Amino acid sequence: MTENNIYDTANQLERDLRALPAFAKLKEAFQLIRGNEESNRLFEEFKEASQNFQTKQRTGEQPSEDEIQSIQALSQKVTEDEGIRLLMESEQQISQVMEDINHIITRPLQEVYQNQDNA
């Protein structure tokens, strides 16, 4: 397979991902959220709070008890919003597919290093 064919395959993979029912659901849910002022506000608030929480975790900073309770309360509200729940479910399905694909396409590198250990 030539280098060009690899990129052609990658571009086809992109088109195939866009054709997944989960991707259509994700786009639909995102439009539903954007079309609802309360859902959109809640989504943006949750996204910002999640990013802040993850940043603290990555830097080793412990979130306060108030921050933990706040994000838990926000998470509860998010799961009660139909559009956001649909978006998160769709994201999870797509993420699983992408994780599976990543596992498949990194297999040759894994085999090289595994074979090196056995040599």
Backbone atoms as SQL, in Angstrom:
CREATE TABLE atoms (id INTEGER PRIMARY KEY, chain TEXT, resi INTEGER, resn TEXT, atom TEXT, x REAL, y REAL, z REAL);
INSERT INTO atoms VALUES
  (1, 'A', 1, 'MET', 'N', 0.849, -1.174, 0.000),
  (2, 'A', 1, 'MET', 'CA', 0.000, 0.000, 0.000),
  (3, 'A', 1, 'MET', 'C', 0.893, 1.234, 0.000),
  (4, 'A', 2, 'THR', 'N', 0.625, 2.165, -0.885),
  (5, 'A', 2, 'THR', 'CA', 1.446, 3.373, -0.936),
  (6, 'A', 2, 'THR', 'C', 0.958, 4.377, 0.093),
  (7, 'A', 3, 'GLU', 'N', 1.796, 5.382, 0.320),
  (8, 'A', 3, 'GLU', 'CA', 1.449, 6.423, 1.287),
  (9, 'A', 3, 'GLU', 'C', 0.125, 7.105, 0.909),
  (10, 'A', 4, 'ASN', 'N', -0.064, 7.341, -0.384),
  (11, 'A', 4, 'ASN', 'CA', -1.315, 7.948, -0.848),
  (12, 'A', 4, 'ASN', 'C', -2.519, 7.099, -0.472),
  (13, 'A', 5, 'ASN', 'N', -2.408, 5.806, -0.646),
  (14, 'A', 5, 'ASN', 'CA', -3.518, 4.924, -0.323),
  (15, 'A', 5, 'ASN', 'C', -3.862, 4.978, 1.164),
  (16, 'A', 6, 'ILE', 'N', -2.865, 5.161, 2.025),
  (17, 'A', 6, 'ILE', 'CA', -3.128, 5.270, 3.456),
  (18, 'A', 6, 'ILE', 'C', -3.984, 6.502, 3.737),
  (19, 'A', 7, 'TYR', 'N', -3.640, 7.624, 3.104),
  (20, 'A', 7, 'TYR', 'CA', -4.425, 8.841, 3.301),
  (21, 'A', 7, 'TYR', 'C', -5.811, 8.719, 2.687),
  (22, 'A', 8, 'ASP', 'N', -5.902, 8.037, 1.551),
  (23, 'A', 8, 'ASP', 'CA', -7.220, 7.781, 0.966),
  (24, 'A', 8, 'ASP', 'C', -8.073, 6.963, 1.928),
  (25, 'A', 9, 'THR', 'N', -7.449, 5.968, 2.541),
  (26, 'A', 9, 'THR', 'CA', -8.150, 5.130, 3.515),
  (27, 'A', 9, 'THR', 'C', -8.589, 5.958, 4.713),
  (28, 'A', 10, 'ALA', 'N', -7.716, 6.840, 5.182),
  (29, 'A', 10, 'ALA', 'CA', -8.059, 7.703, 6.323),
  (30, 'A', 10, 'ALA', 'C', -9.223, 8.626, 5.971),
  (31, 'A', 11, 'ASN', 'N', -9.202, 9.174, 4.764),
  (32, 'A', 11, 'ASN', 'CA', -10.310, 10.040, 4.341),
  (33, 'A', 11, 'ASN', 'C', -11.610, 9.257, 4.215),
  (34, 'A', 12, 'GLN', 'N', -11.515, 8.024, 3.752),
  (35, 'A', 12, 'GLN', 'CA', -12.715, 7.187, 3.676),
  (36, 'A', 12, 'GLN', 'C', -13.217, 6.880, 5.085),
  (37, 'A', 13, 'LEU', 'N', -12.314, 6.650, 5.994),
  (38, 'A', 13, 'LEU', 'CA', -12.682, 6.393, 7.381),
  (39, 'A', 13, 'LEU', 'C', -13.432, 7.593, 7.971),
  (40, 'A', 14, 'GLU', 'N', -12.943, 8.786, 7.659),
  (41, 'A', 14, 'GLU', 'CA', -13.647, 9.996, 8.112),
  (42, 'A', 14, 'GLU', 'C', -15.077, 10.017, 7.566),
  (43, 'A', 15, 'ARG', 'N', -15.235, 9.743, 6.300),
  (44, 'A', 15, 'ARG', 'CA', -16.578, 9.731, 5.698),
  (45, 'A', 15, 'ARG', 'C', -17.459, 8.667, 6.348),
  (46, 'A', 16, 'ASP', 'N', -16.867, 7.508, 6.636),
  (47, 'A', 16, 'ASP', 'CA', -17.619, 6.430, 7.271),
  (48, 'A', 16, 'ASP', 'C', -18.047, 6.808, 8.689),
  (49, 'A', 17, 'LEU', 'N', -17.170, 7.494, 9.422),
  (50, 'A', 17, 'LEU', 'CA', -17.535, 7.951, 10.770),
  (51, 'A', 17, 'LEU', 'C', -18.698, 8.938, 10.702),
  (52, 'A', 18, 'ARG', 'N', -18.656, 9.825, 9.733),
  (53, 'A', 18, 'ARG', 'CA', -19.745, 10.796, 9.570),
  (54, 'A', 18, 'ARG', 'C', -21.068, 10.124, 9.211),
  (55, 'A', 19, 'ALA', 'N', -20.992, 8.933, 8.615),
  (56, 'A', 19, 'ALA', 'CA', -22.200, 8.213, 8.208),
  (57, 'A', 19, 'ALA', 'C', -22.796, 7.358, 9.325),
  (58, 'A', 20, 'LEU', 'N', -22.093, 7.271, 10.461),
  (59, 'A', 20, 'LEU', 'CA', -22.611, 6.466, 11.574),
  (60, 'A', 20, 'LEU', 'C', -23.907, 7.059, 12.122),
  (61, 'A', 21, 'PRO', 'N', -24.869, 6.209, 12.475),
  (62, 'A', 21, 'PRO', 'CA', -26.097, 6.708, 13.106),
  (63, 'A', 21, 'PRO', 'C', -25.806, 7.517, 14.377),
  (64, 'A', 22, 'ALA', 'N', -24.795, 7.127, 15.125),
  (65, 'A', 22, 'ALA', 'CA', -24.444, 7.864, 16.347),
  (66, 'A', 22, 'ALA', 'C', -23.999, 9.286, 16.016),
  (67, 'A', 23, 'PHE', 'N', -23.340, 9.472, 14.872),
  (68, 'A', 23, 'PHE', 'CA', -22.912, 10.813, 14.485),
  (69, 'A', 23, 'PHE', 'C', -24.123, 11.662, 14.110),
  (70, 'A', 24, 'ALA', 'N', -25.071, 11.070, 13.411),
  (71, 'A', 24, 'ALA', 'CA', -26.299, 11.797, 13.069),
  (72, 'A', 24, 'ALA', 'C', -27.055, 12.186, 14.346),
  (73, 'A', 25, 'LYS', 'N', -27.110, 11.268, 15.309),
  (74, 'A', 25, 'LYS', 'CA', -27.762, 11.559, 16.582),
  (75, 'A', 25, 'LYS', 'C', -27.037, 12.664, 17.335),
  (76, 'A', 26, 'LEU', 'N', -25.704, 12.647, 17.283),
  (77, 'A', 26, 'LEU', 'CA', -24.911, 13.669, 17.951),
  (78, 'A', 26, 'LEU', 'C', -25.218, 15.045, 17.360),
  (79, 'A', 27, 'LYS', 'N', -25.229, 15.139, 16.034),
  (80, 'A', 27, 'LYS', 'CA', -25.530, 16.415, 15.384),
  (81, 'A', 27, 'LYS', 'C', -26.942, 16.881, 15.732),
  (82, 'A', 28, 'GLU', 'N', -27.880, 15.950, 15.736),
  (83, 'A', 28, 'GLU', 'CA', -29.273, 16.269, 16.069),
  (84, 'A', 28, 'GLU', 'C', -29.371, 16.777, 17.505),
  (85, 'A', 29, 'ALA', 'N', -28.708, 16.090, 18.421),
  (86, 'A', 29, 'ALA', 'CA', -28.738, 16.486, 19.830),
  (87, 'A', 29, 'ALA', 'C', -28.079, 17.851, 20.017),
  (88, 'A', 30, 'PHE', 'N', -26.985, 18.098, 19.316),
  (89, 'A', 30, 'PHE', 'CA', -26.290, 19.374, 19.441),
  (90, 'A', 30, 'PHE', 'C', -27.187, 20.513, 18.966),
  (91, 'A', 31, 'GLN', 'N', -27.897, 20.302, 17.864),
  (92, 'A', 31, 'GLN', 'CA', -28.825, 21.321, 17.365),
  (93, 'A', 31, 'GLN', 'C', -29.985, 21.534, 18.344),
  (94, 'A', 32, 'LEU', 'N', -30.442, 20.448, 18.944),
  (95, 'A', 32, 'LEU', 'CA', -31.512, 20.531, 19.941),
  (96, 'A', 32, 'LEU', 'C', -31.057, 21.369, 21.128),
  (97, 'A', 33, 'ILE', 'N', -29.845, 21.143, 21.582),
  (98, 'A', 33, 'ILE', 'CA', -29.287, 21.907, 22.710),
  (99, 'A', 33, 'ILE', 'C', -29.146, 23.377, 22.329),
  (100, 'A', 34, 'ARG', 'N', -28.574, 23.637, 21.172),
  (101, 'A', 34, 'ARG', 'CA', -28.361, 25.019, 20.730),
  (102, 'A', 34, 'ARG', 'C', -29.684, 25.759, 20.532),
  (103, 'A', 35, 'GLY', 'N', -30.728, 25.038, 20.221),
  (104, 'A', 35, 'GLY', 'CA', -32.031, 25.654, 20.002),
  (105, 'A', 35, 'GLY', 'C', -32.827, 25.892, 21.277),
  (106, 'A', 36, 'ASN', 'N', -32.320, 25.429, 22.400),
  (107, 'A', 36, 'ASN', 'CA', -33.005, 25.581, 23.678),
  (108, 'A', 36, 'ASN', 'C', -32.092, 26.378, 24.608),
  (109, 'A', 37, 'GLU', 'N', -32.505, 27.590, 24.946),
  (110, 'A', 37, 'GLU', 'CA', -31.653, 28.491, 25.723),
  (111, 'A', 37, 'GLU', 'C', -31.214, 27.874, 27.050),
  (112, 'A', 38, 'GLU', 'N', -32.136, 27.232, 27.752),
  (113, 'A', 38, 'GLU', 'CA', -31.796, 26.638, 29.051),
  (114, 'A', 38, 'GLU', 'C', -30.824, 25.466, 28.886),
  (115, 'A', 39, 'SER', 'N', -31.083, 24.595, 27.914),
  (116, 'A', 39, 'SER', 'CA', -30.187, 23.468, 27.660),
  (117, 'A', 39, 'SER', 'C', -28.806, 23.957, 27.246),
  (118, 'A', 40, 'ASN', 'N', -28.762, 24.972, 26.404),
  (119, 'A', 40, 'ASN', 'CA', -27.492, 25.513, 25.932),
  (120, 'A', 40, 'ASN', 'C', -26.697, 26.097, 27.101),
  (121, 'A', 41, 'ARG', 'N', -27.351, 26.842, 27.982),
  (122, 'A', 41, 'ARG', 'CA', -26.681, 27.419, 29.146),
  (123, 'A', 41, 'ARG', 'C', -26.146, 26.312, 30.047),
  (124, 'A', 42, 'LEU', 'N', -26.975, 25.305, 30.294),
  (125, 'A', 42, 'LEU', 'CA', -26.580, 24.178, 31.139),
  (126, 'A', 42, 'LEU', 'C', -25.414, 23.417, 30.523),
  (127, 'A', 43, 'PHE', 'N', -25.471, 23.191, 29.227),
  (128, 'A', 43, 'PHE', 'CA', -24.405, 22.486, 28.516),
  (129, 'A', 43, 'PHE', 'C', -23.090, 23.242, 28.633),
  (130, 'A', 44, 'GLU', 'N', -23.115, 24.552, 28.392),
  (131, 'A', 44, 'GLU', 'CA', -21.900, 25.367, 28.468),
  (132, 'A', 44, 'GLU', 'C', -21.360, 25.393, 29.896),
  (133, 'A', 45, 'GLU', 'N', -22.247, 25.501, 30.873),
  (134, 'A', 45, 'GLU', 'CA', -21.828, 25.504, 32.278),
  (135, 'A', 45, 'GLU', 'C', -21.173, 24.176, 32.648),
  (136, 'A', 46, 'PHE', 'N', -21.778, 23.082, 32.213),
  (137, 'A', 46, 'PHE', 'CA', -21.229, 21.757, 32.505),
  (138, 'A', 46, 'PHE', 'C', -19.881, 21.552, 31.819),
  (139, 'A', 47, 'LYS', 'N', -19.784, 21.987, 30.577),
  (140, 'A', 47, 'LYS', 'CA', -18.536, 21.841, 29.818),
  (141, 'A', 47, 'LYS', 'C', -17.407, 22.608, 30.520),
  (142, 'A', 48, 'GLU', 'N', -17.676, 23.835, 30.937),
  (143, 'A', 48, 'GLU', 'CA', -16.663, 24.639, 31.614),
  (144, 'A', 48, 'GLU', 'C', -16.283, 24.025, 32.965),
  (145, 'A', 49, 'ALA', 'N', -17.281, 23.589, 33.734),
  (146, 'A', 49, 'ALA', 'CA', -17.012, 22.992, 35.042),
  (147, 'A', 49, 'ALA', 'C', -16.206, 21.701, 34.889),
  (148, 'A', 50, 'SER', 'N', -16.535, 20.896, 33.890),
  (149, 'A', 50, 'SER', 'CA', -15.806, 19.642, 33.648),
  (150, 'A', 50, 'SER', 'C', -14.360, 19.912, 33.272),
  (151, 'A', 51, 'GLN', 'N', -14.148, 20.908, 32.414),
  (152, 'A', 51, 'GLN', 'CA', -12.783, 21.247, 32.007),
  (153, 'A', 51, 'GLN', 'C', -11.966, 21.732, 33.200),
  (154, 'A', 52, 'ASN', 'N', -12.573, 22.566, 34.038),
  (155, 'A', 52, 'ASN', 'CA', -11.876, 23.063, 35.230),
  (156, 'A', 52, 'ASN', 'C', -11.540, 21.912, 36.176),
  (157, 'A', 53, 'PHE', 'N', -12.490, 21.003, 36.350),
  (158, 'A', 53, 'PHE', 'CA', -12.295, 19.854, 37.231),
  (159, 'A', 53, 'PHE', 'C', -11.159, 18.970, 36.718),
  (160, 'A', 54, 'GLN', 'N', -11.160, 18.704, 35.408),
  (161, 'A', 54, 'GLN', 'CA', -10.116, 17.870, 34.803),
  (162, 'A', 54, 'GLN', 'C', -8.750, 18.541, 34.873),
  (163, 'A', 55, 'THR', 'N', -8.715, 19.857, 34.708),
  (164, 'A', 55, 'THR', 'CA', -7.461, 20.590, 34.809),
  (165, 'A', 55, 'THR', 'C', -6.883, 20.444, 36.210),
  (166, 'A', 56, 'LYS', 'N', -7.730, 20.575, 37.203),
  (167, 'A', 56, 'LYS', 'CA', -7.263, 20.415, 38.589),
  (168, 'A', 56, 'LYS', 'C', -6.725, 19.007, 38.810),
  (169, 'A', 57, 'GLN', 'N', -7.416, 18.007, 38.299),
  (170, 'A', 57, 'GLN', 'CA', -6.973, 16.628, 38.471),
  (171, 'A', 57, 'GLN', 'C', -5.622, 16.402, 37.792),
  (172, 'A', 58, 'ARG', 'N', -5.448, 16.948, 36.591),
  (173, 'A', 58, 'ARG', 'CA', -4.188, 16.769, 35.856),
  (174, 'A', 58, 'ARG', 'C', -3.015, 17.431, 36.570),
  (175, 'A', 59, 'THR', 'N', -3.276, 18.546, 37.232),
  (176, 'A', 59, 'THR', 'CA', -2.200, 19.266, 37.907),
  (177, 'A', 59, 'THR', 'C', -1.986, 18.783, 39.329),
  (178, 'A', 60, 'GLY', 'N', -2.783, 17.795, 39.752),
  (179, 'A', 60, 'GLY', 'CA', -2.625, 17.235, 41.084),
  (180, 'A', 60, 'GLY', 'C', -3.331, 18.024, 42.170),
  (181, 'A', 61, 'GLU', 'N', -4.048, 19.072, 41.778),
  (182, 'A', 61, 'GLU', 'CA', -4.784, 19.888, 42.755),
  (183, 'A', 61, 'GLU', 'C', -6.088, 19.181, 43.122),
  (184, 'A', 62, 'GLN', 'N', -6.362, 19.124, 44.391),
  (185, 'A', 62, 'GLN', 'CA', -7.587, 18.474, 44.862),
  (186, 'A', 62, 'GLN', 'C', -8.741, 19.473, 44.842),
  (187, 'A', 63, 'PRO', 'N', -9.851, 19.115, 44.172),
  (188, 'A', 63, 'PRO', 'CA', -11.007, 20.006, 44.196),
  (189, 'A', 63, 'PRO', 'C', -11.596, 20.048, 45.614),
  (190, 'A', 64, 'SER', 'N', -12.171, 21.186, 45.948),
  (191, 'A', 64, 'SER', 'CA', -12.778, 21.329, 47.270),
  (192, 'A', 64, 'SER', 'C', -14.067, 20.519, 47.334),
  (193, 'A', 65, 'GLU', 'N', -14.536, 20.294, 48.533),
  (194, 'A', 65, 'GLU', 'CA', -15.797, 19.559, 48.717),
  (195, 'A', 65, 'GLU', 'C', -16.947, 20.308, 48.044),
  (196, 'A', 66, 'ASP', 'N', -16.932, 21.638, 48.126),
  (197, 'A', 66, 'ASP', 'CA', -17.976, 22.444, 47.472),
  (198, 'A', 66, 'ASP', 'C', -17.939, 22.263, 45.953),
  (199, 'A', 67, 'GLU', 'N', -16.720, 22.217, 45.385),
  (200, 'A', 67, 'GLU', 'CA', -16.593, 22.026, 43.945),
  (201, 'A', 67, 'GLU', 'C', -17.098, 20.645, 43.529),
  (202, 'A', 68, 'ILE', 'N', -16.794, 19.653, 44.337),
  (203, 'A', 68, 'ILE', 'CA', -17.255, 18.289, 44.047),
  (204, 'A', 68, 'ILE', 'C', -18.775, 18.226, 44.100),
  (205, 'A', 69, 'GLN', 'N', -19.360, 18.811, 45.123),
  (206, 'A', 69, 'GLN', 'CA', -20.818, 18.811, 45.252),
  (207, 'A', 69, 'GLN', 'C', -21.463, 19.592, 44.117),
  (208, 'A', 70, 'SER', 'N', -20.834, 20.694, 43.728),
  (209, 'A', 70, 'SER', 'CA', -21.358, 21.522, 42.647),
  (210, 'A', 70, 'SER', 'C', -21.367, 20.756, 41.322),
  (211, 'A', 71, 'ILE', 'N', -20.266, 20.070, 41.016),
  (212, 'A', 71, 'ILE', 'CA', -20.202, 19.325, 39.754),
  (213, 'A', 71, 'ILE', 'C', -21.146, 18.132, 39.779),
  (214, 'A', 72, 'GLN', 'N', -21.347, 17.525, 40.950),
  (215, 'A', 72, 'GLN', 'CA', -22.303, 16.420, 41.055),
  (216, 'A', 72, 'GLN', 'C', -23.724, 16.916, 40.816),
  (217, 'A', 73, 'ALA', 'N', -24.067, 18.066, 41.384),
  (218, 'A', 73, 'ALA', 'CA', -25.407, 18.639, 41.181),
  (219, 'A', 73, 'ALA', 'C', -25.598, 19.013, 39.722),
  (220, 'A', 74, 'LEU', 'N', -24.572, 19.572, 39.123),
  (221, 'A', 74, 'LEU', 'CA', -24.635, 19.942, 37.717),
  (222, 'A', 74, 'LEU', 'C', -24.774, 18.694, 36.841),
  (223, 'A', 75, 'SER', 'N', -24.062, 17.639, 37.189),
  (224, 'A', 75, 'SER', 'CA', -24.154, 16.373, 36.453),
  (225, 'A', 75, 'SER', 'C', -25.569, 15.812, 36.505),
  (226, 'A', 76, 'GLN', 'N', -26.195, 15.930, 37.648),
  (227, 'A', 76, 'GLN', 'CA', -27.572, 15.449, 37.792),
  (228, 'A', 76, 'GLN', 'C', -28.514, 16.224, 36.871),
  (229, 'A', 77, 'LYS', 'N', -28.348, 17.546, 36.827),
  (230, 'A', 77, 'LYS', 'CA', -29.180, 18.376, 35.946),
  (231, 'A', 77, 'LYS', 'C', -28.954, 17.998, 34.485),
  (232, 'A', 78, 'VAL', 'N', -27.702, 17.758, 34.149),
  (233, 'A', 78, 'VAL', 'CA', -27.350, 17.411, 32.775),
  (234, 'A', 78, 'VAL', 'C', -28.020, 16.105, 32.359),
  (235, 'A', 79, 'THR', 'N', -28.007, 15.116, 33.236),
  (236, 'A', 79, 'THR', 'CA', -28.605, 13.821, 32.877),
  (237, 'A', 79, 'THR', 'C', -30.119, 13.913, 32.761),
  (238, 'A', 80, 'GLU', 'N', -30.708, 14.942, 33.330),
  (239, 'A', 80, 'GLU', 'CA', -32.156, 15.125, 33.235),
  (240, 'A', 80, 'GLU', 'C', -32.556, 15.865, 31.960),
  (241, 'A', 81, 'ASP', 'N', -31.595, 16.469, 31.274),
  (242, 'A', 81, 'ASP', 'CA', -31.863, 17.193, 30.032),
  (243, 'A', 81, 'ASP', 'C', -31.763, 16.207, 28.874),
  (244, 'A', 82, 'GLU', 'N', -32.855, 16.011, 28.184),
  (245, 'A', 82, 'GLU', 'CA', -32.921, 14.992, 27.127),
  (246, 'A', 82, 'GLU', 'C', -31.899, 15.224, 26.021),
  (247, 'A', 83, 'GLY', 'N', -31.756, 16.461, 25.568),
  (248, 'A', 83, 'GLY', 'CA', -30.820, 16.764, 24.491),
  (249, 'A', 83, 'GLY', 'C', -29.381, 16.496, 24.893),
  (250, 'A', 84, 'ILE', 'N', -29.013, 16.934, 26.101),
  (251, 'A', 84, 'ILE', 'CA', -27.641, 16.732, 26.567),
  (252, 'A', 84, 'ILE', 'C', -27.371, 15.254, 26.798),
  (253, 'A', 85, 'ARG', 'N', -28.352, 14.556, 27.340),
  (254, 'A', 85, 'ARG', 'CA', -28.193, 13.110, 27.568),
  (255, 'A', 85, 'ARG', 'C', -27.983, 12.385, 26.236),
  (256, 'A', 86, 'LEU', 'N', -28.773, 12.749, 25.233),
  (257, 'A', 86, 'LEU', 'CA', -28.624, 12.142, 23.901),
  (258, 'A', 86, 'LEU', 'C', -27.252, 12.455, 23.312),
  (259, 'A', 87, 'LEU', 'N', -26.798, 13.689, 23.480),
  (260, 'A', 87, 'LEU', 'CA', -25.482, 14.082, 22.991),
  (261, 'A', 87, 'LEU', 'C', -24.390, 13.245, 23.656),
  (262, 'A', 88, 'MET', 'N', -24.463, 13.106, 24.964),
  (263, 'A', 88, 'MET', 'CA', -23.439, 12.359, 25.698),
  (264, 'A', 88, 'MET', 'C', -23.455, 10.880, 25.323),
  (265, 'A', 89, 'GLU', 'N', -24.623, 10.315, 25.127),
  (266, 'A', 89, 'GLU', 'CA', -24.715, 8.910, 24.710),
  (267, 'A', 89, 'GLU', 'C', -24.095, 8.725, 23.326),
  (268, 'A', 90, 'SER', 'N', -24.383, 9.657, 22.424),
  (269, 'A', 90, 'SER', 'CA', -23.834, 9.584, 21.068),
  (270, 'A', 90, 'SER', 'C', -22.323, 9.747, 21.084),
  (271, 'A', 91, 'GLU', 'N', -21.840, 10.706, 21.898),
  (272, 'A', 91, 'GLU', 'CA', -20.397, 10.894, 22.029),
  (273, 'A', 91, 'GLU', 'C', -19.728, 9.622, 22.534),
  (274, 'A', 92, 'GLN', 'N', -20.358, 8.971, 23.493),
  (275, 'A', 92, 'GLN', 'CA', -19.795, 7.752, 24.055),
  (276, 'A', 92, 'GLN', 'C', -19.713, 6.656, 22.991),
  (277, 'A', 93, 'GLN', 'N', -20.755, 6.524, 22.171),
  (278, 'A', 93, 'GLN', 'CA', -20.737, 5.513, 21.111),
  (279, 'A', 93, 'GLN', 'C', -19.639, 5.801, 20.097),
  (280, 'A', 94, 'ILE', 'N', -19.515, 7.061, 19.700),
  (281, 'A', 94, 'ILE', 'CA', -18.486, 7.434, 18.731),
  (282, 'A', 94, 'ILE', 'C', -17.095, 7.249, 19.333),
  (283, 'A', 95, 'SER', 'N', -16.935, 7.623, 20.583),
  (284, 'A', 95, 'SER', 'CA', -15.646, 7.444, 21.253),
  (285, 'A', 95, 'SER', 'C', -15.240, 5.979, 21.294),
  (286, 'A', 96, 'GLN', 'N', -16.198, 5.100, 21.517),
  (287, 'A', 96, 'GLN', 'CA', -15.893, 3.666, 21.543),
  (288, 'A', 96, 'GLN', 'C', -15.427, 3.188, 20.168),
  (289, 'A', 97, 'VAL', 'N', -16.109, 3.648, 19.130),
  (290, 'A', 97, 'VAL', 'CA', -15.709, 3.279, 17.772),
  (291, 'A', 97, 'VAL', 'C', -14.293, 3.783, 17.486),
  (292, 'A', 98, 'MET', 'N', -14.023, 5.032, 17.869),
  (293, 'A', 98, 'MET', 'CA', -12.701, 5.605, 17.615),
  (294, 'A', 98, 'MET', 'C', -11.620, 4.899, 18.434),
  (295, 'A', 99, 'GLU', 'N', -11.956, 4.502, 19.643),
  (296, 'A', 99, 'GLU', 'CA', -11.006, 3.734, 20.459),
  (297, 'A', 99, 'GLU', 'C', -10.708, 2.394, 19.806),
  (298, 'A', 100, 'ASP', 'N', -11.743, 1.738, 19.297),
  (299, 'A', 100, 'ASP', 'CA', -11.551, 0.461, 18.600),
  (300, 'A', 100, 'ASP', 'C', -10.669, 0.643, 17.366),
  (301, 'A', 101, 'ILE', 'N', -10.932, 1.707, 16.606),
  (302, 'A', 101, 'ILE', 'CA', -10.147, 1.985, 15.401),
  (303, 'A', 101, 'ILE', 'C', -8.697, 2.259, 15.777),
  (304, 'A', 102, 'ASN', 'N', -8.499, 3.048, 16.812),
  (305, 'A', 102, 'ASN', 'CA', -7.142, 3.354, 17.259),
  (306, 'A', 102, 'ASN', 'C', -6.395, 2.080, 17.646),
  (307, 'A', 103, 'HIS', 'N', -7.084, 1.190, 18.306),
  (308, 'A', 103, 'HIS', 'CA', -6.469, -0.091, 18.692),
  (309, 'A', 103, 'HIS', 'C', -6.048, -0.873, 17.447),
  (310, 'A', 104, 'ILE', 'N', -6.900, -0.871, 16.446),
  (311, 'A', 104, 'ILE', 'CA', -6.613, -1.607, 15.212),
  (312, 'A', 104, 'ILE', 'C', -5.422, -0.996, 14.474),
  (313, 'A', 105, 'ILE', 'N', -5.418, 0.339, 14.334),
  (314, 'A', 105, 'ILE', 'CA', -4.362, 0.948, 13.517),
  (315, 'A', 105, 'ILE', 'C', -3.025, 1.051, 14.240),
  (316, 'A', 106, 'THR', 'N', -3.021, 0.912, 15.552),
  (317, 'A', 106, 'THR', 'CA', -1.738, 0.928, 16.271),
  (318, 'A', 106, 'THR', 'C', -1.193, -0.484, 16.486),
  (319, 'A', 107, 'ARG', 'N', -1.937, -1.477, 16.066),
  (320, 'A', 107, 'ARG', 'CA', -1.499, -2.864, 16.231),
  (321, 'A', 107, 'ARG', 'C', -0.117, -3.135, 15.625),
  (322, 'A', 108, 'PRO', 'N', 0.197, -2.632, 14.425),
  (323, 'A', 108, 'PRO', 'CA', 1.536, -2.906, 13.872),
  (324, 'A', 108, 'PRO', 'C', 2.664, -2.404, 14.775),
  (325, 'A', 109, 'LEU', 'N', 2.497, -1.228, 15.369),
  (326, 'A', 109, 'LEU', 'CA', 3.528, -0.716, 16.276),
  (327, 'A', 109, 'LEU', 'C', 3.633, -1.568, 17.531),
  (328, 'A', 110, 'GLN', 'N', 2.508, -1.962, 18.053),
  (329, 'A', 110, 'GLN', 'CA', 2.509, -2.821, 19.242),
  (330, 'A', 110, 'GLN', 'C', 3.230, -4.125, 18.952),
  (331, 'A', 111, 'GLU', 'N', 2.985, -4.683, 17.772),
  (332, 'A', 111, 'GLU', 'CA', 3.610, -5.957, 17.413),
  (333, 'A', 111, 'GLU', 'C', 5.120, -5.802, 17.285),
  (334, 'A', 112, 'VAL', 'N', 5.579, -4.680, 16.743),
  (335, 'A', 112, 'VAL', 'CA', 7.018, -4.447, 16.613),
  (336, 'A', 112, 'VAL', 'C', 7.666, -4.476, 17.984),
  (337, 'A', 113, 'TYR', 'N', 7.086, -3.747, 18.933),
  (338, 'A', 113, 'TYR', 'CA', 7.687, -3.685, 20.265),
  (339, 'A', 113, 'TYR', 'C', 7.525, -4.983, 21.031),
  (340, 'A', 114, 'GLN', 'N', 6.422, -5.682, 20.818),
  (341, 'A', 114, 'GLN', 'CA', 6.253, -6.975, 21.468),
  (342, 'A', 114, 'GLN', 'C', 7.252, -7.988, 20.925),
  (343, 'A', 115, 'ASN', 'N', 7.442, -7.966, 19.622),
  (344, 'A', 115, 'ASN', 'CA', 8.407, -8.880, 18.996),
  (345, 'A', 115, 'ASN', 'C', 9.825, -8.554, 19.429),
  (346, 'A', 116, 'GLN', 'N', 10.115, -7.268, 19.652),
  (347, 'A', 116, 'GLN', 'CA', 11.444, -6.846, 20.104),
  (348, 'A', 116, 'GLN', 'C', 11.717, -7.418, 21.506),
  (349, 'A', 117, 'ASP', 'N', 10.706, -7.427, 22.348),
  (350, 'A', 117, 'ASP', 'CA', 10.854, -7.980, 23.697),
  (351, 'A', 117, 'ASP', 'C', 11.109, -9.481, 23.658),
  (352, 'A', 118, 'ASN', 'N', 10.551, -10.147, 22.650),
  (353, 'A', 118, 'ASN', 'CA', 10.687, -11.603, 22.540),
  (354, 'A', 118, 'ASN', 'C', 11.940, -12.020, 21.776),
  (355, 'A', 119, 'ALA', 'N', 12.650, -11.064, 21.207),
  (356, 'A', 119, 'ALA', 'CA', 13.824, -11.384, 20.372),
  (357, 'A', 119, 'ALA', 'C', 15.022, -11.775, 21.195);
